[in-house]
Amino acid sequence: MALSTATYSPTQKGIVISIPTLVLSVSVGAIMLFFLLSSLSTCSCPPSLQSFNGNNNGGGGLVDVDKKERISATQEDIKWIKDQIQANGLHMQDNVLRKGINPRTRAQQLQDLIQFKGISHYEGQESDNHTALPCPGELLVEGHHSNYGEPWAGGRDVFEFLAESSHLTPNSRVLEIGCGTLRVGLHFIRYLIPEHFHCLERDELSLMAAFRYELPSQGLLHKRPLIVRGEDMDFSKFGSGVVYDLIYASAVFLHMPDKLVWVGLERLVSKLKPYDGRIFVSHNIKFCSRLGGEECTKRLTSLGLEYSGKHTHDSLLFNHYEIWFEFRRFKA
């Protein structure tokens, strides 16, 4: 905007001339600003920005939960990773210790931690001042990952099958009966919003691995899962008002008396979302089949449950499949 300058005097008309000049300049500026704003309002933002503004899972007033987040790998994903391996000319070598700073087996790692603490470590009083959550060496070398009779990676397979079969979103609520060291639970905790994963577990050593190693090392402390030590299918510590979208037991009912399983189901029915909620039980349902088909159906019906079918799910990484039995609550 340009301004005309003039010194006022009765015989000088400069000030009169400057006013139209000012008005004209302002008018031209306003028109240019109008067209500029109009062009900005109709511009097409880059896809990355649109994606950020619409689907960001962080805070800051943006959308907190992406309900369409993909869970399992697609055929395109599988092809991509195979192409990467081929493009880099990779071939699986014998599983032997490689050269490195200090290659060790798990047993050797544990001995090193006991004897030397770490490659670089604090001594004396300083040794207690720099570790916020000291973890036992037995957990640091991840020996508990071998407690399941199959690879640790199988936990991801279970999560993908259950989450997709139950049509879960991050807002869903999940209860696991016997979560152990969180081989499966870690994936649910990461996927769900804070405090929406619950678990009842009886084994103290498994819980120590979950609390002292898995949750901190995976950066999941902020998810605040409710993991309760207990047994005998006592769910009282989870509150009376909570309703779950998914309740599951992986290889747990196999080790329980049939009578206790039925007690647990009776207590769980009111905690399962009617119609859409699901209960999944792995391996077999002998607690039911031992009664005979007709009697089993009658007993389930008396609880408000119905059997929905048997499913199998293949592992992504090794030759293995899981068998799951599905139940639903058919009345409110």
C-alpha positions as a LaTeX table, in Angstrom:
\begin{tabular}{lrrr}
\hline
Residue & $x$ (\AA) & $y$ (\AA) & $z$ (\AA) \\
\hline
Met1 & 0.00 & 0.00 & 0.00 \\
Ala2 & 1.46 & 3.41 & $-1.08$ \\
Leu3 & 0.72 & 6.63 & 0.77 \\
Ser4 & 0.95 & 10.15 & $-0.74$ \\
Thr5 & 2.63 & 12.63 & 1.56 \\
Ala6 & 1.58 & 16.30 & 1.76 \\
Thr7 & 1.78 & 19.21 & 4.16 \\
Tyr8 & $-1.60$ & 20.75 & 4.78 \\
Ser9 & $-2.11$ & 24.41 & 3.90 \\
Pro10 & $-5.20$ & 26.31 & 2.79 \\
Thr11 & $-3.67$ & 26.92 & $-0.64$ \\
Gln12 & $-2.36$ & 23.37 & $-1.13$ \\
Lys13 & $-4.58$ & 20.53 & $-2.28$ \\
Gly14 & $-2.03$ & 17.79 & $-1.69$ \\
Ile15 & $-3.99$ & 16.26 & 1.13 \\
Val16 & $-7.01$ & 16.04 & $-1.08$ \\
Ile17 & $-5.00$ & 14.28 & $-3.76$ \\
Ser18 & $-3.46$ & 11.84 & $-1.28$ \\
Ile19 & $-6.82$ & 10.51 & $-0.06$ \\
Pro20 & $-7.98$ & 9.02 & $-3.37$ \\
Thr21 & $-4.48$ & 7.66 & $-3.89$ \\
Leu22 & $-4.66$ & 5.96 & $-0.49$ \\
Val23 & $-8.15$ & 4.60 & $-1.19$ \\
Leu24 & $-7.08$ & 3.35 & $-4.59$ \\
Ser25 & $-3.98$ & 1.66 & $-3.15$ \\
Val26 & $-6.01$ & 0.02 & $-0.38$ \\
Ser27 & $-8.62$ & $-1.15$ & $-2.85$ \\
Val28 & $-6.03$ & $-2.75$ & $-5.13$ \\
Gly29 & $-4.35$ & $-4.41$ & $-2.12$ \\
Ala30 & $-7.67$ & $-5.74$ & $-0.87$ \\
Ile31 & $-8.48$ & $-7.23$ & $-4.26$ \\
Met32 & $-5.08$ & $-8.91$ & $-4.47$ \\
Leu33 & $-5.49$ & $-10.31$ & $-0.93$ \\
Phe34 & $-8.94$ & $-11.63$ & $-1.81$ \\
Phe35 & $-7.66$ & $-13.56$ & $-4.82$ \\
Leu36 & $-4.68$ & $-14.85$ & $-2.83$ \\
Leu37 & $-6.91$ & $-16.21$ & $-0.04$ \\
Ser38 & $-9.30$ & $-17.69$ & $-2.58$ \\
Ser39 & $-6.49$ & $-19.56$ & $-4.30$ \\
Leu40 & $-5.20$ & $-20.89$ & $-0.98$ \\
Ser41 & $-8.61$ & $-22.12$ & 0.10 \\
Thr42 & $-9.05$ & $-24.14$ & $-3.08$ \\
Cys43 & $-5.54$ & $-25.60$ & $-3.33$ \\
Ser44 & $-5.07$ & $-29.34$ & $-3.17$ \\
Cys45 & $-2.96$ & $-30.28$ & $-0.19$ \\
Pro46 & $-0.36$ & $-33.03$ & $-0.71$ \\
Pro47 & $-1.69$ & $-36.53$ & 0.12 \\
Ser48 & 0.79 & $-36.83$ & 2.97 \\
Leu49 & $-0.64$ & $-33.76$ & 4.66 \\
Gln50 & $-4.21$ & $-34.93$ & 4.16 \\
Ser51 & $-3.29$ & $-38.27$ & 5.62 \\
Phe52 & $-1.58$ & $-36.62$ & 8.56 \\
Asn53 & $-4.51$ & $-34.33$ & 9.34 \\
Gly54 & $-7.11$ & $-37.04$ & 8.96 \\
Asn55 & $-5.52$ & $-40.17$ & 10.35 \\
Asn56 & $-2.78$ & $-39.16$ & 12.74 \\
Asn57 & $-2.84$ & $-41.22$ & 15.92 \\
Gly58 & $-1.04$ & $-38.67$ & 18.04 \\
Gly59 & $-2.52$ & $-35.97$ & 20.20 \\
Gly60 & $-2.72$ & $-32.25$ & 19.58 \\
Gly61 & $-6.41$ & $-32.20$ & 18.78 \\
Leu62 & $-6.08$ & $-34.50$ & 15.77 \\
Val63 & $-7.96$ & $-37.76$ & 15.32 \\
Asp64 & $-6.75$ & $-40.03$ & 18.11 \\
Val65 & $-7.80$ & $-43.42$ & 16.77 \\
Asp66 & $-7.58$ & $-44.82$ & 13.26 \\
Lys67 & $-10.41$ & $-47.34$ & 13.24 \\
Lys68 & $-9.41$ & $-48.72$ & 9.83 \\
Glu69 & $-5.88$ & $-49.70$ & 10.75 \\
Arg70 & $-4.84$ & $-52.87$ & 8.91 \\
Ile71 & $-3.82$ & $-55.77$ & 11.12 \\
Ser72 & $-2.49$ & $-58.70$ & 9.08 \\
Ala73 & $-0.10$ & $-58.75$ & 6.15 \\
Thr74 & $-1.52$ & $-58.71$ & 2.61 \\
Gln75 & $-0.27$ & $-60.64$ & $-0.41$ \\
Glu76 & 1.31 & $-57.40$ & $-1.60$ \\
Asp77 & 3.19 & $-57.16$ & 1.71 \\
Ile78 & 4.47 & $-60.72$ & 1.36 \\
Lys79 & 5.59 & $-60.10$ & $-2.21$ \\
Trp80 & 7.36 & $-56.89$ & $-1.17$ \\
Ile81 & 9.43 & $-58.53$ & 1.57 \\
Lys82 & 10.35 & $-61.45$ & $-0.70$ \\
Asp83 & 11.45 & $-58.99$ & $-3.36$ \\
Gln84 & 13.64 & $-57.19$ & $-0.81$ \\
Ile85 & 15.36 & $-60.44$ & 0.15 \\
Gln86 & 15.94 & $-61.33$ & $-3.50$ \\
Ala87 & 17.11 & $-57.84$ & $-4.45$ \\
Asn88 & 19.73 & $-57.96$ & $-1.69$ \\
Gly89 & 20.89 & $-61.44$ & $-2.68$ \\
Leu90 & 20.24 & $-62.87$ & 0.80 \\
His91 & 20.44 & $-66.58$ & 1.64 \\
Met92 & 19.93 & $-68.17$ & 5.05 \\
Gln93 & 23.25 & $-69.25$ & 6.54 \\
Asp94 & 23.95 & $-71.79$ & 9.27 \\
Asn95 & 22.72 & $-70.52$ & 12.61 \\
Val96 & 26.09 & $-69.95$ & 14.27 \\
Leu97 & 27.42 & $-67.03$ & 16.28 \\
Arg98 & 28.48 & $-64.18$ & 14.05 \\
Lys99 & 31.36 & $-61.79$ & 14.47 \\
Gly100 & 30.45 & $-58.79$ & 16.54 \\
Ile101 & 31.26 & $-56.85$ & 19.67 \\
Asn102 & 30.54 & $-59.78$ & 21.96 \\
Pro103 & 28.51 & $-62.62$ & 20.35 \\
Arg104 & 26.96 & $-64.88$ & 22.98 \\
Thr105 & 24.31 & $-67.55$ & 23.44 \\
Arg106 & 21.56 & $-66.80$ & 25.94 \\
Ala107 & 23.32 & $-68.86$ & 28.59 \\
Gln108 & 26.56 & $-66.97$ & 27.98 \\
Gln109 & 24.74 & $-63.63$ & 28.05 \\
Leu110 & 23.26 & $-64.48$ & 31.42 \\
Gln111 & 26.65 & $-65.47$ & 32.82 \\
Asp112 & 28.15 & $-62.23$ & 31.51 \\
Leu113 & 25.39 & $-60.19$ & 33.17 \\
Ile114 & 25.96 & $-61.96$ & 36.47 \\
Gln115 & 29.74 & $-61.64$ & 36.34 \\
Phe116 & 30.32 & $-58.38$ & 34.47 \\
Lys117 & 26.87 & $-56.64$ & 34.55 \\
Gly118 & 27.41 & $-55.21$ & 31.08 \\
Ile119 & 30.12 & $-54.12$ & 28.68 \\
Ser120 & 30.04 & $-50.66$ & 30.30 \\
His121 & 28.60 & $-50.37$ & 33.78 \\
Tyr122 & 28.66 & $-48.36$ & 37.00 \\
Glu123 & 30.43 & $-49.55$ & 40.14 \\
Gly124 & 29.80 & $-49.09$ & 43.84 \\
Gln125 & 27.08 & $-46.69$ & 44.97 \\
Glu126 & 26.74 & $-45.38$ & 41.42 \\
Ser127 & 25.43 & $-48.78$ & 40.31 \\
Asp128 & 22.10 & $-48.07$ & 41.99 \\
Asn129 & 21.60 & $-44.55$ & 40.67 \\
His130 & 21.27 & $-44.98$ & 36.92 \\
Thr131 & 18.81 & $-47.82$ & 36.34 \\
Ala132 & 15.22 & $-46.78$ & 36.90 \\
Leu133 & 13.74 & $-50.28$ & 36.67 \\
Pro134 & 16.38 & $-52.97$ & 37.32 \\
Cys135 & 15.51 & $-56.20$ & 35.53 \\
Pro136 & 16.77 & $-59.70$ & 36.43 \\
Gly137 & 19.30 & $-61.12$ & 34.01 \\
Glu138 & 17.13 & $-64.18$ & 33.38 \\
Leu139 & 14.51 & $-61.91$ & 31.82 \\
Leu140 & 16.99 & $-59.69$ & 29.94 \\
Val141 & 18.24 & $-62.68$ & 27.92 \\
Glu142 & 14.62 & $-63.55$ & 27.04 \\
Gly143 & 14.72 & $-67.16$ & 28.15 \\
His144 & 10.96 & $-66.96$ & 28.80 \\
His145 & 10.42 & $-66.65$ & 25.04 \\
Ser146 & 11.10 & $-70.39$ & 24.86 \\
Asn147 & 8.40 & $-71.38$ & 27.35 \\
Tyr148 & 5.62 & $-72.02$ & 24.86 \\
Gly149 & 6.69 & $-75.09$ & 22.89 \\
Glu150 & 6.62 & $-73.05$ & 19.69 \\
Pro151 & 8.25 & $-69.84$ & 18.42 \\
Trp152 & 7.51 & $-66.57$ & 20.19 \\
Ala153 & 6.40 & $-65.16$ & 16.84 \\
Gly154 & 3.27 & $-67.31$ & 17.07 \\
Gly155 & 1.80 & $-64.70$ & 19.39 \\
Arg156 & 1.37 & $-62.36$ & 16.44 \\
Asp157 & $-0.55$ & $-65.04$ & 14.55 \\
Val158 & $-3.01$ & $-65.41$ & 17.40 \\
Phe159 & $-3.50$ & $-61.67$ & 17.68 \\
Glu160 & $-4.20$ & $-61.23$ & 13.97 \\
Phe161 & $-6.75$ & $-64.04$ & 13.86 \\
Leu162 & $-8.63$ & $-62.96$ & 16.98 \\
Ala163 & $-8.60$ & $-59.23$ & 16.21 \\
Glu164 & $-9.90$ & $-59.69$ & 12.68 \\
Ser165 & $-12.42$ & $-62.42$ & 13.55 \\
Ser166 & $-13.85$ & $-60.19$ & 16.30 \\
His167 & $-13.78$ & $-57.03$ & 14.12 \\
Leu168 & $-11.85$ & $-55.15$ & 16.79 \\
Thr169 & $-10.97$ & $-51.47$ & 16.69 \\
Pro170 & $-8.51$ & $-49.68$ & 18.98 \\
Asn171 & $-11.50$ & $-48.66$ & 21.12 \\
Ser172 & $-12.49$ & $-52.28$ & 21.79 \\
Arg173 & $-12.00$ & $-53.97$ & 25.15 \\
Val174 & $-10.24$ & $-57.32$ & 25.43 \\
Leu175 & $-9.86$ & $-59.82$ & 28.26 \\
Glu176 & $-7.32$ & $-62.65$ & 28.09 \\
Ile177 & $-7.58$ & $-65.56$ & 30.50 \\
Gly178 & $-3.99$ & $-66.62$ & 31.16 \\
Cys179 & $-1.83$ & $-64.06$ & 29.33 \\
Gly180 & 1.45 & $-65.52$ & 30.64 \\
Thr181 & 4.44 & $-63.42$ & 29.60 \\
Leu182 & 2.33 & $-61.49$ & 27.04 \\
Arg183 & 3.37 & $-63.41$ & 23.94 \\
Val184 & $-0.06$ & $-62.55$ & 22.50 \\
Gly185 & $-1.04$ & $-59.75$ & 24.85 \\
Leu186 & 1.75 & $-57.41$ & 23.73 \\
His187 & 0.13 & $-57.08$ & 20.31 \\
Phe188 & $-3.29$ & $-56.32$ & 21.78 \\
Ile189 & $-1.83$ & $-53.80$ & 24.21 \\
Arg190 & $-0.01$ & $-52.01$ & 21.40 \\
Tyr191 & $-3.12$ & $-51.96$ & 19.20 \\
Leu192 & $-5.73$ & $-50.95$ & 21.79 \\
Ile193 & $-6.03$ & $-47.56$ & 23.48 \\
Pro194 & $-4.73$ & $-47.34$ & 27.08 \\
Glu195 & $-6.41$ & $-49.45$ & 29.77 \\
His196 & $-8.47$ & $-51.49$ & 27.30 \\
Phe197 & $-6.51$ & $-54.75$ & 27.65 \\
His198 & $-7.23$ & $-56.85$ & 30.75 \\
Cys199 & $-5.75$ & $-60.17$ & 31.82 \\
Leu200 & $-6.10$ & $-62.73$ & 34.60 \\
Glu201 & $-2.91$ & $-64.73$ & 35.18 \\
Arg202 & $-1.96$ & $-67.04$ & 38.05 \\
Asp203 & 1.77 & $-67.67$ & 37.44 \\
Glu204 & 4.09 & $-65.33$ & 39.31 \\
Leu205 & 7.16 & $-65.88$ & 37.12 \\
Ser206 & 5.16 & $-65.12$ & 33.98 \\
Leu207 & 3.85 & $-61.92$ & 35.53 \\
Met208 & 7.35 & $-60.85$ & 36.52 \\
Ala209 & 8.47 & $-61.27$ & 32.90 \\
Ala210 & 5.45 & $-59.28$ & 31.72 \\
Phe211 & 5.85 & $-56.39$ & 34.17 \\
Arg212 & 9.61 & $-56.18$ & 34.53 \\
Tyr213 & 10.72 & $-56.88$ & 30.97 \\
Glu214 & 8.11 & $-57.08$ & 28.21 \\
Leu215 & 6.06 & $-53.95$ & 28.91 \\
Pro216 & 9.07 & $-51.65$ & 29.58 \\
Ser217 & 11.25 & $-53.03$ & 26.79 \\
Gln218 & 8.44 & $-52.70$ & 24.25 \\
Gly219 & 7.67 & $-49.11$ & 25.28 \\
Leu220 & 4.14 & $-50.01$ & 26.41 \\
Leu221 & 4.06 & $-48.76$ & 30.00 \\
His222 & 1.87 & $-45.83$ & 28.93 \\
Lys223 & $-0.82$ & $-48.26$ & 27.74 \\
Arg224 & $-1.59$ & $-49.18$ & 31.38 \\
Pro225 & $-2.98$ & $-52.70$ & 30.82 \\
Leu226 & $-4.89$ & $-54.14$ & 33.77 \\
Ile227 & $-3.10$ & $-57.41$ & 34.53 \\
Val228 & $-4.26$ & $-59.15$ & 37.69 \\
Arg229 & $-2.73$ & $-62.08$ & 39.53 \\
Gly230 & $-5.48$ & $-64.50$ & 40.39 \\
Glu231 & $-6.99$ & $-67.90$ & 39.78 \\
Asp232 & $-10.21$ & $-69.89$ & 40.06 \\
Met233 & $-11.78$ & $-67.68$ & 37.38 \\
Asp234 & $-12.18$ & $-64.76$ & 39.78 \\
Phe235 & $-12.82$ & $-61.63$ & 37.69 \\
Ser236 & $-14.02$ & $-59.37$ & 40.50 \\
Lys237 & $-10.96$ & $-57.08$ & 40.32 \\
Phe238 & $-11.84$ & $-55.98$ & 36.79 \\
Gly239 & $-14.95$ & $-54.15$ & 37.97 \\
Ser240 & $-18.62$ & $-54.88$ & 37.56 \\
Gly241 & $-19.42$ & $-52.43$ & 34.77 \\
Val242 & $-16.83$ & $-53.37$ & 32.12 \\
Val243 & $-18.09$ & $-55.09$ & 28.96 \\
Tyr244 & $-15.67$ & $-56.84$ & 26.58 \\
Asp245 & $-15.72$ & $-57.14$ & 22.81 \\
Leu246 & $-13.41$ & $-60.15$ & 22.98 \\
Ile247 & $-12.64$ & $-62.71$ & 25.68 \\
Tyr248 & $-10.17$ & $-65.45$ & 24.83 \\
Ala249 & $-8.25$ & $-68.32$ & 26.40 \\
Ser250 & $-5.28$ & $-69.82$ & 24.56 \\
Ala251 & $-4.41$ & $-73.34$ & 25.77 \\
Val252 & $-5.71$ & $-72.50$ & 29.24 \\
Phe253 & $-8.98$ & $-74.44$ & 29.60 \\
Leu254 & $-7.00$ & $-77.60$ & 28.77 \\
His255 & $-5.45$ & $-77.48$ & 32.22 \\
Met256 & $-8.61$ & $-76.68$ & 34.19 \\
Pro257 & $-11.25$ & $-78.99$ & 35.64 \\
Asp258 & $-14.43$ & $-78.88$ & 33.54 \\
Lys259 & $-16.43$ & $-77.64$ & 36.50 \\
Leu260 & $-14.17$ & $-74.58$ & 36.91 \\
Val261 & $-14.41$ & $-73.75$ & 33.20 \\
Trp262 & $-18.22$ & $-73.68$ & 33.45 \\
Val263 & $-18.00$ & $-71.50$ & 36.55 \\
Gly264 & $-15.82$ & $-69.11$ & 34.61 \\
Leu265 & $-18.18$ & $-69.00$ & 31.61 \\
Glu266 & $-21.10$ & $-68.26$ & 33.90 \\
Arg267 & $-19.22$ & $-65.31$ & 35.39 \\
Leu268 & $-18.07$ & $-64.05$ & 32.00 \\
Val269 & $-21.41$ & $-63.97$ & 30.16 \\
Ser270 & $-22.49$ & $-60.69$ & 31.74 \\
Lys271 & $-19.10$ & $-59.18$ & 30.84 \\
Leu272 & $-19.39$ & $-60.06$ & 27.14 \\
Lys273 & $-21.00$ & $-57.56$ & 24.76 \\
Pro274 & $-24.36$ & $-59.01$ & 23.61 \\
Tyr275 & $-24.59$ & $-60.22$ & 20.00 \\
Asp276 & $-21.31$ & $-58.73$ & 18.72 \\
Gly277 & $-18.94$ & $-59.82$ & 21.50 \\
Arg278 & $-17.02$ & $-63.09$ & 21.10 \\
Ile279 & $-15.42$ & $-65.75$ & 23.28 \\
Phe280 & $-12.65$ & $-67.78$ & 21.63 \\
Val281 & $-11.15$ & $-70.95$ & 23.13 \\
Ser282 & $-8.14$ & $-72.69$ & 21.57 \\
His283 & $-7.24$ & $-76.34$ & 20.90 \\
Asn284 & $-10.39$ & $-78.13$ & 22.08 \\
Ile285 & $-13.59$ & $-77.72$ & 24.09 \\
Lys286 & $-13.64$ & $-81.02$ & 25.95 \\
Phe287 & $-15.28$ & $-79.25$ & 28.88 \\
Cys288 & $-18.30$ & $-79.12$ & 26.57 \\
Ser289 & $-17.98$ & $-82.18$ & 24.34 \\
Arg290 & $-17.59$ & $-84.50$ & 27.32 \\
Leu291 & $-21.17$ & $-83.65$ & 28.24 \\
Gly292 & $-22.45$ & $-84.77$ & 24.87 \\
Gly293 & $-23.65$ & $-82.52$ & 22.05 \\
Glu294 & $-27.25$ & $-82.05$ & 23.22 \\
Glu295 & $-26.38$ & $-81.51$ & 26.87 \\
Cys296 & $-23.57$ & $-79.11$ & 25.94 \\
Thr297 & $-25.92$ & $-77.01$ & 23.80 \\
Lys298 & $-28.52$ & $-76.98$ & 26.55 \\
Arg299 & $-25.99$ & $-75.82$ & 29.14 \\
Leu300 & $-24.61$ & $-73.08$ & 26.88 \\
Thr301 & $-28.14$ & $-71.89$ & 26.13 \\
Ser302 & $-28.93$ & $-71.67$ & 29.84 \\
Leu303 & $-26.02$ & $-69.24$ & 30.16 \\
Gly304 & $-27.11$ & $-67.17$ & 27.16 \\
Leu305 & $-24.26$ & $-68.46$ & 24.96 \\
Glu306 & $-24.27$ & $-70.25$ & 21.63 \\
Tyr307 & $-21.54$ & $-72.09$ & 19.76 \\
Ser308 & $-20.65$ & $-70.31$ & 16.50 \\
Gly309 & $-18.13$ & $-72.67$ & 14.94 \\
Lys310 & $-14.60$ & $-74.01$ & 14.66 \\
His311 & $-11.80$ & $-72.13$ & 12.90 \\
Thr312 & $-8.19$ & $-72.73$ & 11.91 \\
His313 & $-5.58$ & $-70.06$ & 11.34 \\
Asp314 & $-2.20$ & $-70.56$ & 9.66 \\
Ser315 & 1.03 & $-69.08$ & 10.96 \\
Leu316 & 2.74 & $-66.42$ & 8.89 \\
Leu317 & 6.29 & $-67.54$ & 9.66 \\
Phe318 & 6.35 & $-71.29$ & 10.39 \\
Asn319 & 4.48 & $-74.49$ & 9.58 \\
His320 & 1.77 & $-74.36$ & 12.21 \\
Tyr321 & $-1.94$ & $-73.71$ & 12.55 \\
Glu322 & $-4.14$ & $-72.84$ & 15.50 \\
Ile323 & $-7.60$ & $-74.31$ & 16.19 \\
Trp324 & $-10.16$ & $-71.98$ & 17.73 \\
Phe325 & $-13.75$ & $-72.44$ & 18.91 \\
Glu326 & $-16.05$ & $-69.44$ & 18.84 \\
Phe327 & $-18.98$ & $-68.54$ & 21.10 \\
Arg328 & $-21.32$ & $-65.55$ & 21.21 \\
Arg329 & $-23.82$ & $-64.10$ & 23.64 \\
Phe330 & $-27.19$ & $-64.31$ & 21.89 \\
Lys331 & $-29.26$ & $-62.21$ & 24.27 \\
Ala332 & $-28.84$ & $-59.06$ & 26.29 \\
\hline
\end{tabular}
